[in-house]
Amino acid sequence: MFAEGFPLLDLTTTVEIISHDGEELTPEKVPARVNASARALLTGERVALNLLQRLSGVATLTRRFVRAIEGTNAEILDTRKTTPGLRALEKYAVRVGGGKNHRKDLGEAVLIKENHIRLAGGVSAALTAAQAAKGCARWIEIEVTNLDELRAALSGNPDVILLDNMSPSLVHQAVEQVRKQSAPNKIRTEASGGITLDNVREFADAGVDWISVGALTHSAPAVDLSFEIEPLP
């Protein structure tokens, strides 16, 4: 993606990819070389560098979260909190960093959140409506914020229960309750809300299957990279 714009500006462009997706860079390592006319290089520089810095930042932050929970059974997931127009690229960067993609759009899965529950008239009513209208969606997931809502959700047998803005200790209690009541048809658990690099391990140790982190795409800092032009001999 980094170099694809340059051939549009100069048909004689050649590109050498030195570091491939997922490899770690050091300050001394050159990720790629582009040979093209000066006009093409100057015209395409900013767009190419912006994309590379942005997506490298997403992958780097994801890798840090993944490493923070190594040795547990939890997986790091992204959310739909992506930059307009860049969702496919940012979700690819999450995968490069070792994370997993949640749903890519509204049609892939039914996620019942707080506003849906309020409009439907409660957790049970929202699940009943979702089951009736599931269509081609791959799974149904419902958000709960306390143990009372959790018990109501379990009676509706969703595929995934999202434990939203709960403390790690409360998440642990919720996971234990899900495990007792959902066997043998396992219901997955997901933790989300207020999760940082400092506390993500606590959530993973609490036993959840998924940990979704919106910051992977909405708050990842760009990686500091330079595009340096040198004349050919």
Secondary structure as UniProt FT lines:
FT   TURN            2..5
FT   HELIX           6..9
FT   TURN            11..12
FT   STRAND          14..17
FT   TURN            21..22
FT   TURN            27..28
FT   STRAND          32..35
FT   HELIX           38..68
FT   TURN            69..71
FT   STRAND          75..77
FT   TURN            84..85
FT   HELIX           87..96
FT   TURN            97..98
FT   TURN            106..108
FT   STRAND          110..112
FT   HELIX           114..120
FT   HELIX           123..132
FT   TURN            135..136
FT   STRAND          140..144
FT   HELIX           147..155
FT   STRAND          160..164
FT   HELIX           168..182
FT   STRAND          188..192
FT   TURN            197..199
FT   HELIX           200..205
FT   TURN            206..207
FT   STRAND          210..212
FT   HELIX           215..218
//
